[in-house]
Amino acid sequence: MSTYVYGITAASHPALPDGLSGVGEPPLPVRVLRAGDLAAVVSDAPENLRPKRRDLLAHQTVLGEAGAEGCVLPMRFGSVAPDDDAVAGVLTERAEHYLERLRALENKVEYNIKASHVEDAVLHLVMADSPELRAMAEANRQAGGGSYEQKIQLGEMVAAAVKAREAEDAAEVQRVLEPLAAGVEPGPESTGWLANVSFLVDRDEAARFLEAADGLREARPHLEVRVNGPLPPYSFVEPGPAKPAVPTAG
């Protein structure tokens, strides 16, 4: 049977709670697989695993229980190896890397920050900041709305101003929060967000980090800032170009 991997810890990591179960229906028992100085928190992998809410929550619960007693390198949902031997082989092969990551991530959590513009507020802001845009809008208004070409020109200029403001605000998010973080990893670009960044934060600095995020909202009311965390440090298990943490079962 394939092996489902939740995370990687030091072999000296405290024991998991008795009766801890993970993904699957019925939930499959979680166990610890040791190899040298490392251990993997695993269970058997259920057949036809899909990202259903129950299994996603089970994955998070196992990581939460493991992380409550010490550092754990979290694997993404659906990390499946062909068998226990394959997992042990990866732990042995990449022992130096994983031990370094465990040391680097000790007592740290991840906060993901997503920022977007409040549309009406940012439009008002870019108009207020640009005499040229205000003059063009007023000329169009006095001309009964302006010609089609004039409307297009104004729309394109406003869109460019908003785009420039997005870049400015994205840089401001990173400028304010990065000094309070031990690491920064940009998330994938997606429609609707001007910034999507994960920050590695020492637990002792978490309150200051959250205060700084609140300060961004207060200083820039046209900016919506969403904070997700504290999370296991998913974005920092593999520094630099990501490599598969475990070999994937066919």
C-alpha positions as CSV (number, residue, x, y, z in Angstrom):
1,M,0.0,0.0,0.0
2,S,1.2,3.6,-0.7
3,T,2.3,5.8,2.1
4,Y,0.7,9.2,2.8
5,V,3.2,11.8,4.2
6,Y,2.0,14.6,6.4
7,G,5.3,16.1,7.5
8,I,8.9,15.5,8.5
9,T,10.3,16.0,12.0
10,A,13.5,15.2,14.0
11,A,13.6,11.6,15.2
12,S,13.7,13.0,18.7
13,H,10.4,14.8,18.2
14,P,7.9,14.1,21.1
15,A,5.4,11.3,20.6
16,L,2.2,12.1,18.8
17,P,-1.1,11.8,20.7
18,D,-2.5,8.3,21.1
19,G,-5.2,7.4,18.5
20,L,-4.4,10.2,16.1
21,S,-6.0,9.5,12.7
22,G,-5.6,11.2,9.4
23,V,-7.0,11.1,5.9
24,G,-9.3,8.4,4.5
25,E,-12.8,7.1,5.1
26,P,-12.7,5.7,7.7
27,P,-9.8,7.8,9.0
28,L,-6.5,5.9,8.8
29,P,-4.2,5.7,11.9
30,V,-1.2,8.0,11.9
31,R,2.3,6.5,12.7
32,V,5.9,7.7,12.8
33,L,8.5,6.3,10.4
34,R,12.1,6.9,11.5
35,A,15.3,7.0,9.5
36,G,18.5,8.1,11.2
37,D,18.0,11.6,12.7
38,L,14.7,12.2,11.0
39,A,11.2,10.9,11.1
40,A,8.1,11.2,8.9
41,V,4.6,11.5,10.1
42,V,2.7,9.1,7.8
43,S,-0.3,6.9,7.4
44,D,-1.4,4.4,4.8
45,A,-2.7,6.3,1.7
46,P,-6.4,5.8,0.9
47,E,-7.3,4.8,-2.6
48,N,-8.7,7.5,-4.9
49,L,-7.7,10.3,-2.6
50,R,-9.3,13.6,-3.5
51,P,-9.1,17.1,-1.8
52,K,-12.4,16.8,0.1
53,R,-13.0,19.0,3.0
54,R,-12.8,16.2,5.6
55,D,-9.4,15.0,4.3
56,L,-8.0,18.5,4.0
57,L,-9.0,19.2,7.6
58,A,-7.5,15.9,8.7
59,H,-4.2,16.7,7.0
60,Q,-4.2,20.1,8.9
61,T,-5.1,18.5,12.2
62,V,-2.3,16.0,12.0
63,L,0.2,18.8,11.2
64,G,-1.3,20.9,14.1
65,E,-0.8,18.1,16.6
66,A,2.7,17.4,15.4
67,G,3.7,21.0,15.3
68,A,2.3,21.7,18.8
69,E,5.3,19.9,20.3
70,G,8.1,21.0,18.0
71,C,9.1,21.9,14.5
72,V,7.6,19.9,11.6
73,L,8.2,20.4,7.9
74,P,4.7,20.2,6.5
75,M,4.0,18.4,3.2
76,R,1.3,19.6,0.9
77,F,-1.9,17.7,0.9
78,G,-1.7,14.7,-1.4
79,S,2.0,13.9,-0.8
80,V,2.1,10.2,-1.5
81,A,5.1,7.8,-1.8
82,P,5.0,4.3,-3.2
83,D,5.7,2.7,0.2
84,D,7.5,3.2,3.6
85,D,10.8,2.2,2.2
86,A,10.6,5.0,-0.4
87,V,9.9,7.6,2.3
88,A,12.8,6.3,4.4
89,G,15.1,6.5,1.4
90,V,14.2,10.1,0.8
91,L,14.8,10.9,4.5
92,T,18.2,9.3,4.3
93,E,19.2,10.8,0.9
94,R,18.2,14.3,1.9
95,A,18.9,14.2,5.6
96,E,21.3,17.2,5.6
97,H,18.8,19.4,3.8
98,Y,15.8,18.4,6.1
99,L,17.9,18.8,9.3
100,E,19.0,22.3,8.1
101,R,15.3,23.2,7.4
102,L,14.2,22.0,10.8
103,R,16.9,24.1,12.5
104,A,16.0,27.1,10.4
105,L,12.2,26.8,11.0
106,E,12.3,26.1,14.7
107,N,9.7,28.2,16.6
108,K,8.6,29.9,13.3
109,V,5.2,30.0,11.6
110,E,4.0,31.2,8.2
111,Y,1.6,34.1,7.6
112,N,0.2,34.6,4.1
113,I,-0.7,38.1,3.1
114,K,-3.0,38.9,0.3
115,A,-3.7,42.5,-0.7
116,S,-6.2,44.0,-3.1
117,H,-7.7,47.4,-3.9
118,V,-11.1,48.6,-2.8
119,E,-12.2,49.7,-6.3
120,D,-14.1,52.8,-5.5
121,A,-11.5,54.1,-3.0
122,V,-8.6,53.6,-5.3
123,L,-10.4,55.2,-8.3
124,H,-11.1,58.2,-6.1
125,L,-7.4,58.3,-5.0
126,V,-5.9,58.2,-8.5
127,M,-8.2,60.9,-9.6
128,A,-7.4,63.0,-6.6
129,D,-3.6,62.6,-7.3
130,S,-3.7,63.5,-11.0
131,P,-4.7,67.0,-12.1
132,E,-4.5,65.7,-15.7
133,L,-7.1,63.0,-15.1
134,R,-9.4,65.4,-13.3
135,A,-9.1,67.9,-16.1
136,M,-9.9,65.3,-18.7
137,A,-12.8,64.0,-16.8
138,E,-14.2,67.5,-16.3
139,A,-13.8,68.2,-20.0
140,N,-15.7,65.1,-20.9
141,R,-18.4,65.9,-18.5
142,Q,-18.9,69.4,-19.9
143,A,-19.0,67.9,-23.4
144,G,-21.9,65.6,-22.4
145,G,-19.7,62.7,-21.6
146,G,-17.2,63.1,-24.4
147,S,-16.7,61.3,-27.6
148,Y,-16.1,57.6,-27.8
149,E,-12.4,58.2,-28.4
150,Q,-12.2,60.5,-25.4
151,K,-13.9,58.0,-23.1
152,I,-11.5,55.3,-24.3
153,Q,-8.5,57.6,-23.7
154,L,-9.7,58.5,-20.2
155,G,-10.4,54.9,-19.3
156,E,-7.0,53.8,-20.5
157,M,-5.3,56.5,-18.5
158,V,-7.2,55.7,-15.3
159,A,-6.4,52.0,-15.8
160,A,-2.7,52.8,-16.1
161,A,-2.8,54.9,-13.0
162,V,-4.5,52.1,-11.0
163,K,-1.9,49.6,-12.3
164,A,0.9,51.9,-11.2
165,R,-0.8,52.2,-7.8
166,E,-1.0,48.4,-7.5
167,A,2.8,48.2,-8.0
168,E,3.4,50.9,-5.4
169,D,1.1,49.3,-2.8
170,A,2.6,45.8,-3.4
171,A,6.0,47.2,-2.7
172,E,4.7,49.0,0.4
173,V,3.3,45.7,1.8
174,Q,6.6,44.1,1.5
175,R,8.5,47.1,2.7
176,V,6.5,47.3,5.9
177,L,6.3,43.6,6.7
178,E,9.6,42.1,5.5
179,P,11.7,43.6,8.4
180,L,9.5,41.6,10.9
181,A,10.0,38.3,9.1
182,A,12.8,35.8,9.0
183,G,12.0,34.9,5.4
184,V,9.8,35.9,2.4
185,E,8.4,33.8,-0.4
186,P,6.1,35.3,-3.1
187,G,3.0,33.3,-3.9
188,P,1.7,32.6,-7.3
189,E,0.2,35.5,-9.2
190,S,-3.5,35.4,-9.4
191,T,-6.3,37.6,-10.6
192,G,-7.7,40.0,-8.0
193,W,-4.6,40.3,-5.8
194,L,-1.9,43.0,-6.2
195,A,0.2,41.1,-3.6
196,N,0.3,37.5,-2.5
197,V,3.3,36.9,-0.2
198,S,4.1,34.4,2.5
199,F,6.2,35.6,5.5
200,L,8.2,33.3,7.9
201,V,7.7,34.8,11.3
202,D,9.2,34.0,14.7
203,R,6.4,33.1,17.1
204,D,7.7,35.8,19.5
205,E,7.4,38.4,16.7
206,A,3.9,37.4,15.6
207,A,2.1,40.1,17.6
208,R,4.3,42.8,16.1
209,F,3.8,41.4,12.6
210,L,0.0,41.4,12.9
211,E,0.1,45.0,14.3
212,A,2.1,46.0,11.2
213,A,-0.5,44.4,8.9
214,D,-3.3,46.3,10.8
215,G,-1.2,49.5,10.3
216,L,-1.2,49.0,6.6
217,R,-5.0,48.9,6.6
218,E,-5.2,52.1,8.6
219,A,-2.6,54.0,6.6
220,R,-4.0,52.9,3.2
221,P,-7.8,52.6,3.5
222,H,-8.0,51.9,-0.2
223,L,-6.1,48.7,0.5
224,E,-7.7,45.5,1.6
225,V,-5.2,43.3,3.5
226,R,-6.1,39.7,4.3
227,V,-4.0,37.7,6.8
228,N,-4.0,33.9,6.8
229,G,-2.1,32.4,9.7
230,P,-0.4,31.2,11.7
231,L,0.2,28.3,9.3
232,P,2.8,25.5,9.2
233,P,5.7,26.9,7.1
234,Y,4.6,25.3,3.8
235,S,6.4,27.9,1.7
236,F,9.7,27.5,3.4
237,V,10.2,23.7,3.4
238,E,12.1,24.0,0.1
239,P,14.1,27.2,-0.2
240,G,14.7,28.3,-3.8
241,P,13.4,26.2,-6.7
242,A,11.0,23.6,-5.3
243,K,11.9,20.0,-5.4
244,P,9.5,17.1,-4.7
245,A,9.7,16.3,-1.0
246,V,8.8,12.7,-1.5
247,P,8.6,10.5,-4.6
248,T,5.0,10.4,-5.9
249,A,3.2,7.1,-6.3
250,G,2.0,6.3,-9.7
